[in-house]
Amino acid sequence: MTKRVHDQKIVMDKVNSLFNQYDEFDIISGELASLGFVRTGGKFDVAAFENTDLEVYVHISLEDEKKIKNFEVVTFSEIKDALEK
């Protein structure tokens, strides 16, 4: 369990770093794929990515189809805890 939490923190830090470096969706989505994330949903103004091995979820809001407005990175357990409240 400790290793999973450690690995989650590492990948979440990498994801946050990507969003600090880039604001273009195409670049971010490619970088997320290289970290093991798969796009699981979205439309023209939102996108969702998951890394099921590490149980990490990324939600991206877009200004248009290319520019990122904001994002959120959470673990599956954080989502589960929020839903149970």
A tleap script that builds the chain and sets N, CA, C and O, in Angstrom:
source leaprc.protein.ff14SB
mol = sequence {
  NMET THR LYS ARG VAL HIE ASP GLN LYS ILE
  VAL MET ASP LYS VAL ASN SER LEU PHE ASN
  GLN TYR ASP GLU PHE ASP ILE ILE SER GLY
  GLU LEU ALA SER LEU GLY PHE VAL ARG THR
  GLY GLY LYS PHE ASP VAL ALA ALA PHE GLU
  ASN THR ASP LEU GLU VAL TYR VAL HIE ILE
  SER LEU GLU ASP GLU LYS LYS ILE LYS ASN
  PHE GLU VAL VAL THR PHE SER GLU ILE LYS
  ASP ALA LEU GLU CLYS
}
set mol.1.N position { 0.827 -1.207 0.000 }
set mol.1.CA position { 0.000 0.000 0.000 }
set mol.1.C position { 0.864 1.260 0.000 }
set mol.1.O position { 0.567 2.222 -0.709 }
set mol.2.N position { 1.930 1.252 0.796 }
set mol.2.CA position { 2.802 2.420 0.866 }
set mol.2.C position { 3.445 2.701 -0.483 }
set mol.2.O position { 3.575 3.858 -0.885 }
set mol.3.N position { 3.851 1.632 -1.192 }
set mol.3.CA position { 4.456 1.820 -2.508 }
set mol.3.C position { 3.457 2.459 -3.468 }
set mol.3.O position { 3.818 3.357 -4.229 }
set mol.4.N position { 2.205 2.003 -3.440 }
set mol.4.CA position { 1.184 2.571 -4.326 }
set mol.4.C position { 1.014 4.058 -4.050 }
set mol.4.O position { 0.975 4.861 -4.982 }
set mol.5.N position { 0.914 4.429 -2.787 }
set mol.5.CA position { 0.747 5.840 -2.430 }
set mol.5.C position { 1.960 6.636 -2.899 }
set mol.5.O position { 1.817 7.747 -3.411 }
set mol.6.N position { 3.143 6.073 -2.726 }
set mol.6.CA position { 4.365 6.746 -3.175 }
set mol.6.C position { 4.355 6.917 -4.700 }
set mol.6.O position { 4.664 7.995 -5.209 }
set mol.7.N position { 4.000 5.854 -5.419 }
set mol.7.CA position { 3.947 5.916 -6.883 }
set mol.7.C position { 2.867 6.891 -7.360 }
set mol.7.O position { 3.061 7.596 -8.350 }
set mol.8.N position { 1.733 6.930 -6.658 }
set mol.8.CA position { 0.684 7.893 -6.999 }
set mol.8.C position { 1.206 9.318 -6.845 }
set mol.8.O position { 0.980 10.163 -7.712 }
set mol.9.N position { 1.897 9.581 -5.753 }
set mol.9.CA position { 2.423 10.927 -5.515 }
set mol.9.C position { 3.409 11.325 -6.604 }
set mol.9.O position { 3.393 12.461 -7.079 }
set mol.10.N position { 4.261 10.396 -6.996 }
set mol.10.CA position { 5.240 10.685 -8.053 }
set mol.10.C position { 4.534 11.067 -9.348 }
set mol.10.O position { 4.865 12.085 -9.954 }
set mol.11.N position { 3.560 10.257 -9.780 }
set mol.11.CA position { 2.883 10.547 -11.048 }
set mol.11.C position { 2.034 11.812 -10.936 }
set mol.11.O position { 1.935 12.571 -11.900 }
set mol.12.N position { 1.422 12.048 -9.781 }
set mol.12.CA position { 0.621 13.266 -9.609 }
set mol.12.C position { 1.515 14.506 -9.657 }
set mol.12.O position { 1.121 15.530 -10.217 }
set mol.13.N position { 2.703 14.425 -9.081 }
set mol.13.CA position { 3.658 15.536 -9.162 }
set mol.13.C position { 4.081 15.785 -10.608 }
set mol.13.O position { 4.206 16.933 -11.034 }
set mol.14.N position { 4.301 14.705 -11.361 }
set mol.14.CA position { 4.668 14.838 -12.778 }
set mol.14.C position { 3.541 15.494 -13.572 }
set mol.14.O position { 3.789 16.353 -14.419 }
set mol.15.N position { 2.307 15.087 -13.296 }
set mol.15.CA position { 1.153 15.671 -13.992 }
set mol.15.C position { 1.042 17.160 -13.670 }
set mol.15.O position { 0.858 17.977 -14.571 }
set mol.16.N position { 1.151 17.512 -12.397 }
set mol.16.CA position { 1.097 18.930 -12.019 }
set mol.16.C position { 2.202 19.723 -12.699 }
set mol.16.O position { 1.979 20.855 -13.127 }
set mol.17.N position { 3.375 19.146 -12.802 }
set mol.17.CA position { 4.493 19.804 -13.480 }
set mol.17.C position { 4.185 20.042 -14.959 }
set mol.17.O position { 4.520 21.094 -15.504 }
set mol.18.N position { 3.547 19.065 -15.606 }
set mol.18.CA position { 3.166 19.229 -17.017 }
set mol.18.C position { 2.264 20.438 -17.207 }
set mol.18.O position { 2.455 21.229 -18.131 }
set mol.19.N position { 1.277 20.575 -16.322 }
set mol.19.CA position { 0.339 21.685 -16.444 }
set mol.19.C position { 1.004 23.026 -16.130 }
set mol.19.O position { 0.547 24.069 -16.595 }
set mol.20.N position { 2.074 23.001 -15.347 }
set mol.20.CA position { 2.833 24.228 -15.097 }
set mol.20.C position { 3.699 24.599 -16.290 }
set mol.20.O position { 4.016 25.773 -16.484 }
set mol.21.N position { 4.087 23.607 -17.096 }
set mol.21.CA position { 4.939 23.850 -18.256 }
set mol.21.C position { 4.159 24.180 -19.526 }
set mol.21.O position { 4.591 25.013 -20.323 }
set mol.22.N position { 3.026 23.538 -19.713 }
set mol.22.CA position { 2.287 23.637 -20.971 }
set mol.22.C position { 0.839 24.045 -20.728 }
set mol.22.O position { 0.275 23.789 -19.665 }
set mol.23.N position { 0.246 24.689 -21.743 }
set mol.23.CA position { -1.182 24.995 -21.663 }
set mol.23.C position { -1.936 24.524 -22.903 }
set mol.23.O position { -3.122 24.813 -23.063 }
set mol.24.N position { -1.243 23.796 -23.780 }
set mol.24.CA position { -1.882 23.279 -24.987 }
set mol.24.C position { -2.321 21.833 -24.768 }
set mol.24.O position { -1.538 20.986 -24.337 }
set mol.25.N position { -3.579 21.577 -25.073 }
set mol.25.CA position { -4.176 20.272 -24.822 }
set mol.25.C position { -3.451 19.142 -25.548 }
set mol.25.O position { -3.241 18.076 -24.969 }
set mol.26.N position { -3.068 19.354 -26.795 }
set mol.26.CA position { -2.414 18.292 -27.559 }
set mol.26.C position { -1.112 17.849 -26.899 }
set mol.26.O position { -0.818 16.655 -26.840 }
set mol.27.N position { -0.344 18.798 -26.408 }
set mol.27.CA position { 0.915 18.462 -25.740 }
set mol.27.C position { 0.635 17.713 -24.444 }
set mol.27.O position { 1.235 16.672 -24.177 }
set mol.28.N position { -0.280 18.248 -23.642 }
set mol.28.CA position { -0.613 17.620 -22.361 }
set mol.28.C position { -1.146 16.206 -22.567 }
set mol.28.O position { -0.734 15.285 -21.861 }
set mol.29.N position { -2.047 16.022 -23.515 }
set mol.29.CA position { -2.626 14.685 -23.709 }
set mol.29.C position { -1.558 13.683 -24.146 }
set mol.29.O position { -1.595 12.523 -23.734 }
set mol.30.N position { -0.618 14.112 -24.966 }
set mol.30.CA position { 0.487 13.230 -25.358 }
set mol.30.C position { 1.378 12.871 -24.182 }
set mol.30.O position { 1.793 11.721 -24.032 }
set mol.31.N position { 1.670 13.861 -23.351 }
set mol.31.CA position { 2.498 13.619 -22.167 }
set mol.31.C position { 1.777 12.719 -21.166 }
set mol.31.O position { 2.398 11.857 -20.546 }
set mol.32.N position { 0.470 12.918 -21.008 }
set mol.32.CA position { -0.294 12.047 -20.115 }
set mol.32.C position { -0.255 10.604 -20.615 }
set mol.32.O position { -0.113 9.673 -19.822 }
set mol.33.N position { -0.380 10.420 -21.918 }
set mol.33.CA position { -0.303 9.070 -22.492 }
set mol.33.C position { 1.050 8.427 -22.185 }
set mol.33.O position { 1.122 7.231 -21.902 }
set mol.34.N position { 2.114 9.220 -22.241 }
set mol.34.CA position { 3.443 8.671 -21.951 }
set mol.34.C position { 3.593 8.276 -20.483 }
set mol.34.O position { 4.479 7.495 -20.137 }
set mol.35.N position { 2.730 8.814 -19.621 }
set mol.35.CA position { 2.733 8.458 -18.200 }
set mol.35.C position { 1.736 7.342 -17.877 }
set mol.35.O position { 1.528 7.009 -16.710 }
set mol.36.N position { 1.121 6.766 -18.913 }
set mol.36.CA position { 0.209 5.646 -18.708 }
set mol.36.C position { -1.255 6.018 -18.592 }
set mol.36.O position { -2.074 5.182 -18.210 }
set mol.37.N position { -1.602 7.267 -18.917 }
set mol.37.CA position { -2.997 7.701 -18.845 }
set mol.37.C position { -3.704 7.422 -20.164 }
set mol.37.O position { -3.112 7.517 -21.239 }
set mol.38.N position { -4.981 7.078 -20.055 }
set mol.38.CA position { -5.833 6.828 -21.215 }
set mol.38.C position { -7.011 7.784 -21.126 }
set mol.38.O position { -7.598 7.965 -20.059 }
set mol.39.N position { -7.355 8.397 -22.261 }
set mol.39.CA position { -8.516 9.288 -22.271 }
set mol.39.C position { -9.780 8.450 -22.124 }
set mol.39.O position { -10.006 7.503 -22.877 }
set mol.40.N position { -10.596 8.814 -21.143 }
set mol.40.CA position { -11.798 8.029 -20.854 }
set mol.40.C position { -13.085 8.787 -21.128 }
set mol.40.O position { -14.169 8.214 -21.025 }
set mol.41.N position { -12.989 10.049 -21.471 }
set mol.41.CA position { -14.203 10.798 -21.752 }
set mol.41.C position { -13.914 12.241 -22.066 }
set mol.41.O position { -12.769 12.696 -22.056 }
set mol.42.N position { -14.996 12.951 -22.346 }
set mol.42.CA position { -14.878 14.366 -22.615 }
set mol.42.C position { -15.607 14.779 -23.867 }
set mol.42.O position { -16.037 13.958 -24.678 }
set mol.43.N position { -15.729 16.082 -23.991 }
set mol.43.CA position { -16.337 16.710 -25.157 }
set mol.43.C position { -15.394 17.812 -25.596 }
set mol.43.O position { -14.200 17.759 -25.298 }
set mol.44.N position { -15.908 18.807 -26.297 }
set mol.44.CA position { -15.026 19.867 -26.769 }
set mol.44.C position { -14.511 20.752 -25.642 }
set mol.44.O position { -13.482 21.406 -25.812 }
set mol.45.N position { -15.191 20.796 -24.494 }
set mol.45.CA position { -14.767 21.702 -23.422 }
set mol.45.C position { -14.235 21.001 -22.174 }
set mol.45.O position { -13.810 21.671 -21.232 }
set mol.46.N position { -14.249 19.671 -22.148 }
set mol.46.CA position { -13.691 18.910 -21.022 }
set mol.46.C position { -13.045 17.621 -21.533 }
set mol.46.O position { -13.370 17.128 -22.613 }
set mol.47.N position { -12.127 17.091 -20.731 }
set mol.47.CA position { -11.512 15.803 -21.047 }
set mol.47.C position { -11.181 15.096 -19.744 }
set mol.47.O position { -10.848 15.731 -18.743 }
set mol.48.N position { -11.277 13.777 -19.770 }
set mol.48.CA position { -10.959 12.970 -18.596 }
set mol.48.C position { -9.929 11.913 -18.984 }
set mol.48.O position { -10.023 11.292 -20.042 }
set mol.49.N position { -8.951 11.725 -18.111 }
set mol.49.CA position { -7.904 10.731 -18.315 }
set mol.49.C position { -7.763 9.907 -17.045 }
set mol.49.O position { -7.939 10.420 -15.939 }
set mol.50.N position { -7.444 8.621 -17.209 }
set mol.50.CA position { -7.226 7.749 -16.060 }
set mol.50.C position { -5.965 6.923 -16.251 }
set mol.50.O position { -5.652 6.475 -17.354 }
set mol.51.N position { -5.256 6.737 -15.161 }
set mol.51.CA position { -4.193 5.750 -15.093 }
set mol.51.C position { -4.721 4.697 -14.127 }
set mol.51.O position { -4.630 4.863 -12.911 }
set mol.52.N position { -5.273 3.615 -14.669 }
set mol.52.CA position { -5.930 2.621 -13.822 }
set mol.52.C position { -4.932 1.817 -12.994 }
set mol.52.O position { -5.282 1.326 -11.921 }
set mol.53.N position { -3.703 1.675 -13.469 }
set mol.53.CA position { -2.698 0.953 -12.683 }
set mol.53.C position { -2.409 1.670 -11.371 }
set mol.53.O position { -2.300 1.037 -10.321 }
set mol.54.N position { -2.286 2.992 -11.435 }
set mol.54.CA position { -1.991 3.780 -10.236 }
set mol.54.C position { -3.239 4.381 -9.606 }
set mol.54.O position { -3.170 4.990 -8.538 }
set mol.55.N position { -4.374 4.211 -10.264 }
set mol.55.CA position { -5.654 4.729 -9.769 }
set mol.55.C position { -5.619 6.248 -9.579 }
set mol.55.O position { -5.933 6.775 -8.512 }
set mol.56.N position { -5.225 6.927 -10.659 }
set mol.56.CA position { -5.171 8.396 -10.664 }
set mol.56.C position { -6.034 8.902 -11.816 }
set mol.56.O position { -6.000 8.357 -12.918 }
set mol.57.N position { -6.800 9.942 -11.548 }
set mol.57.CA position { -7.749 10.536 -12.496 }
set mol.57.C position { -7.373 11.998 -12.738 }
set mol.57.O position { -7.030 12.721 -11.803 }
set mol.58.N position { -7.441 12.425 -14.001 }
set mol.58.CA position { -7.180 13.820 -14.368 }
set mol.58.C position { -8.400 14.354 -15.110 }
set mol.58.O position { -8.844 13.762 -16.094 }
set mol.59.N position { -8.939 15.475 -14.636 }
set mol.59.CA position { -10.062 16.157 -15.285 }
set mol.59.C position { -9.536 17.488 -15.809 }
set mol.59.O position { -8.924 18.256 -15.068 }
set mol.60.N position { -9.778 17.755 -17.088 }
set mol.60.CA position { -9.288 18.978 -17.728 }
set mol.60.C position { -10.465 19.757 -18.288 }
set mol.60.O position { -11.300 19.204 -19.005 }
set mol.61.N position { -10.532 21.047 -17.959 }
set mol.61.CA position { -11.500 21.958 -18.575 }
set mol.61.C position { -10.752 22.773 -19.621 }
set mol.61.O position { -9.634 23.233 -19.390 }
set mol.62.N position { -11.390 22.944 -20.775 }
set mol.62.CA position { -10.744 23.630 -21.893 }
set mol.62.C position { -11.432 24.949 -22.207 }
set mol.62.O position { -12.655 25.062 -22.124 }
set mol.63.N position { -10.624 25.951 -22.571 }
set mol.63.CA position { -11.174 27.229 -23.050 }
set mol.63.C position { -11.713 27.049 -24.454 }
set mol.63.O position { -12.781 27.553 -24.799 }
set mol.64.N position { -10.966 26.331 -25.242 }
set mol.64.CA position { -11.384 25.921 -26.578 }
set mol.64.C position { -10.806 24.523 -26.764 }
set mol.64.O position { -10.401 23.904 -25.780 }
set mol.65.N position { -10.752 24.021 -27.949 }
set mol.65.CA position { -10.278 22.652 -28.140 }
set mol.65.C position { -8.780 22.504 -27.931 }
set mol.65.O position { -8.273 21.383 -27.897 }
set mol.66.N position { -8.055 23.623 -27.789 }
set mol.66.CA position { -6.598 23.539 -27.708 }
set mol.66.C position { -5.993 24.086 -26.429 }
set mol.66.O position { -4.906 23.660 -26.041 }
set mol.67.N position { -6.657 25.009 -25.769 }
set mol.67.CA position { -6.086 25.665 -24.583 }
set mol.67.C position { -6.737 25.162 -23.299 }
set mol.67.O position { -7.955 25.000 -23.223 }
set mol.68.N position { -5.909 24.920 -22.303 }
set mol.68.CA position { -6.399 24.417 -21.019 }
set mol.68.C position { -6.808 25.572 -20.125 }
set mol.68.O position { -6.064 26.536 -19.945 }
set mol.69.N position { -7.996 25.456 -19.573 }
set mol.69.CA position { -8.540 26.458 -18.652 }
set mol.69.C position { -8.142 26.119 -17.215 }
set mol.69.O position { -7.595 26.962 -16.505 }
set mol.70.N position { -8.417 24.881 -16.787 }
set mol.70.CA position { -7.989 24.404 -15.474 }
set mol.70.C position { -7.994 22.881 -15.467 }
set mol.70.O position { -8.428 22.238 -16.422 }
set mol.71.N position { -7.502 22.324 -14.373 }
set mol.71.CA position { -7.394 20.873 -14.279 }
set mol.71.C position { -7.462 20.440 -12.822 }
set mol.71.O position { -7.294 21.245 -11.906 }
set mol.72.N position { -7.710 19.157 -12.632 }
set mol.72.CA position { -7.712 18.568 -11.296 }
set mol.72.C position { -7.111 17.172 -11.397 }
set mol.72.O position { -7.422 16.418 -12.318 }
set mol.73.N position { -6.255 16.840 -10.452 }
set mol.73.CA position { -5.635 15.520 -10.385 }
set mol.73.C position { -5.993 14.912 -9.034 }
set mol.73.O position { -5.681 15.486 -7.990 }
set mol.74.N position { -6.647 13.753 -9.050 }
set mol.74.CA position { -7.062 13.097 -7.807 }
set mol.74.C position { -6.888 11.583 -7.929 }
set mol.74.O position { -6.814 11.034 -9.028 }
set mol.75.N position { -6.825 10.935 -6.783 }
set mol.75.CA position { -6.783 9.472 -6.775 }
set mol.75.C position { -8.207 8.928 -6.793 }
set mol.75.O position { -9.158 9.625 -6.441 }
set mol.76.N position { -8.333 7.686 -7.203 }
set mol.76.CA position { -9.646 7.050 -7.194 }
set mol.76.C position { -10.216 7.024 -5.779 }
set mol.76.O position { -11.421 7.198 -5.594 }
set mol.77.N position { -9.360 6.807 -4.780 }
set mol.77.CA position { -9.859 6.751 -3.400 }
set mol.77.C position { -10.370 8.111 -2.939 }
set mol.77.O position { -11.311 8.175 -2.147 }
set mol.78.N position { -9.770 9.202 -3.419 }
set mol.78.CA position { -10.280 10.539 -3.085 }
set mol.78.C position { -11.666 10.751 -3.691 }
set mol.78.O position { -12.536 11.353 -3.061 }
set mol.79.N position { -11.868 10.264 -4.895 }
set mol.79.CA position { -13.182 10.363 -5.539 }
set mol.79.C position { -14.201 9.545 -4.750 }
set mol.79.O position { -15.304 10.013 -4.471 }
set mol.80.N position { -13.821 8.326 -4.398 }
set mol.80.CA position { -14.718 7.455 -3.631 }
set mol.80.C position { -15.089 8.096 -2.298 }
set mol.80.O position { -16.258 8.098 -1.912 }
set mol.81.N position { -14.100 8.639 -1.596 }
set mol.81.CA position { -14.359 9.289 -0.305 }
set mol.81.C position { -15.309 10.472 -0.460 }
set mol.81.O position { -16.198 10.663 0.369 }
set mol.82.N position { -15.129 11.267 -1.515 }
set mol.82.CA position { -15.992 12.430 -1.747 }
set mol.82.C position { -17.429 12.000 -2.041 }
set mol.82.O position { -18.376 12.661 -1.614 }
set mol.83.N position { -17.589 10.913 -2.758 }
set mol.83.CA position { -18.930 10.426 -3.091 }
set mol.83.C position { -19.649 9.838 -1.887 }
set mol.83.O position { -20.879 9.831 -1.837 }
set mol.84.N position { -18.896 9.349 -0.928 }
set mol.84.CA position { -19.495 8.736 0.255 }
set mol.84.C position { -19.894 9.759 1.308 }
set mol.84.O position { -20.570 9.413 2.277 }
set mol.85.N position { -19.493 10.991 1.140 }
set mol.85.CA position { -19.835 12.039 2.124 }
set mol.85.C position { -21.261 12.488 1.965 }
set mol.85.O position { -21.720 13.360 2.704 }
savepdb mol mol.pdb
quit
